[in-house]
Amino acid sequence: MNKRRINRISEEIRKVISELLSREIKDPRISPMTSVTKVEVTNDLSYAYIYISVLGNEEEKENTIKGLQNAKGFIRREIGNRIDLRVLPEPVFYLDESIEQSLYISKLIDKVNKEDREKRGDDNE
């Protein structure tokens, strides 16, 4: 299948799932600080790999993934209702920790820069 079409379908699925997370899924296990970072659809449209970012502790992350897996049927049905596709992809959820890793690296860089400035200030005196 055309790569451009796959990318458009992936983006539409991402929008649908983001909207479902913010407005329609009422599972208390799903953290309110959940966002969809990326969706990858296979070429045959059989699977949609959905990467979820959760801001919180490990328990909240695990509970959010469990809640999403429990709501998989509802999510798949809503994708079918909102996007006109002949084949509905099976949603597969993964926890994406890239945002947290980026924040951690940013803090480390800030710490090193601060230490470097302090060291230079001591050397000039």
C-alpha positions as CSV (number, residue, x, y, z in Angstrom):
1,M,0.0,0.0,0.0
2,N,1.1,3.6,-0.7
3,K,3.3,5.0,2.1
4,R,1.6,8.3,2.0
5,R,-1.8,6.7,2.5
6,I,-0.5,4.7,5.4
7,N,0.8,7.9,7.0
8,R,-2.5,9.6,6.6
9,I,-4.4,6.7,8.1
10,S,-2.0,6.6,11.0
11,E,-2.5,10.3,11.7
12,E,-6.3,10.0,11.5
13,I,-6.2,7.1,14.0
14,R,-4.0,9.2,16.3
15,K,-6.5,12.0,16.2
16,V,-9.5,9.7,16.9
17,I,-7.7,8.0,19.8
18,S,-6.6,11.4,21.3
19,E,-10.2,12.6,21.1
20,L,-11.5,9.3,22.7
21,L,-8.9,9.7,25.5
22,S,-9.9,13.2,26.3
23,R,-13.6,13.0,26.0
24,E,-15.2,9.6,25.8
25,I,-13.3,6.9,27.6
26,K,-14.3,7.0,31.2
27,D,-12.2,4.2,32.7
28,P,-10.8,5.4,36.0
29,R,-7.6,3.4,35.5
30,I,-6.6,5.7,32.5
31,S,-4.6,8.6,33.7
32,P,-5.9,12.1,32.7
33,M,-2.3,13.0,31.8
34,T,-2.2,10.5,28.9
35,S,-1.4,11.4,25.3
36,V,-0.9,9.6,22.0
37,T,2.7,10.3,20.8
38,K,2.7,8.2,17.6
39,V,0.6,5.6,15.6
40,E,2.1,3.2,13.1
41,V,-0.2,1.2,10.9
42,T,1.1,-1.9,9.2
43,N,0.9,-2.0,5.3
44,D,-2.0,-4.5,5.3
45,L,-3.9,-2.4,7.9
46,S,-4.1,-5.4,10.3
47,Y,-2.5,-3.7,13.3
48,A,-2.2,-0.1,14.6
49,Y,0.8,0.2,17.0
50,I,-0.2,3.1,19.3
51,Y,2.4,4.7,21.5
52,I,1.1,6.3,24.6
53,S,2.8,8.7,27.0
54,V,1.7,8.9,30.6
55,L,2.9,11.5,33.0
56,G,2.9,9.8,36.4
57,N,4.4,7.0,38.4
58,E,4.9,3.4,37.3
59,E,1.6,2.3,38.8
60,E,-0.4,4.9,36.8
61,K,1.4,3.9,33.6
62,E,0.6,0.2,34.1
63,N,-3.0,0.9,35.0
64,T,-3.4,3.2,31.9
65,I,-2.1,0.5,29.6
66,K,-4.4,-2.1,31.2
67,G,-7.4,0.2,30.9
68,L,-6.6,0.9,27.2
69,Q,-6.2,-2.8,26.5
70,N,-9.6,-3.4,28.2
71,A,-11.2,-0.7,26.0
72,K,-9.6,-2.1,22.8
73,G,-12.9,-3.2,21.4
74,F,-14.6,0.2,21.9
75,I,-11.6,2.0,20.4
76,R,-11.5,-0.3,17.4
77,R,-15.3,0.2,16.8
78,E,-14.9,4.0,17.1
79,I,-12.1,4.0,14.6
80,G,-14.4,2.2,12.3
81,N,-17.2,4.6,12.9
82,R,-15.1,7.7,12.3
83,I,-12.7,6.6,9.5
84,D,-14.0,4.9,6.4
85,L,-11.8,1.8,6.1
86,R,-12.4,-1.6,4.6
87,V,-10.2,-3.3,7.1
88,L,-10.1,-2.1,10.8
89,P,-6.7,-2.4,12.4
90,E,-6.3,-4.1,15.7
91,P,-5.0,-1.6,18.2
92,V,-1.8,-2.6,20.1
93,F,-0.7,-0.2,22.9
94,Y,2.8,0.5,23.9
95,L,4.1,2.8,26.6
96,D,6.3,5.5,25.1
97,E,8.8,7.0,27.6
98,S,10.6,9.2,25.2
99,I,9.2,12.4,26.6
100,E,10.3,11.5,30.1
101,Q,13.8,10.5,28.8
102,S,14.0,13.9,27.0
103,L,13.1,15.7,30.3
104,Y,15.7,13.7,32.2
105,I,18.4,14.5,29.6
106,S,17.4,18.2,29.6
107,K,17.8,18.3,33.4
108,L,21.2,16.7,33.1
109,I,22.4,19.2,30.6
110,D,21.1,22.1,32.7
111,K,22.9,20.6,35.7
112,V,26.2,20.3,33.8
113,N,25.9,23.9,32.4
114,K,25.3,25.2,35.9
115,E,28.3,23.4,37.3
116,D,30.4,24.6,34.4
117,R,29.3,28.2,35.0
118,E,30.1,27.9,38.7
119,K,33.5,26.4,38.0
120,R,34.4,29.2,35.5
121,G,33.3,31.8,38.0
122,D,35.6,30.3,40.7
123,D,38.5,30.2,38.2
124,N,38.2,33.9,37.3
125,E,38.5,35.1,40.9
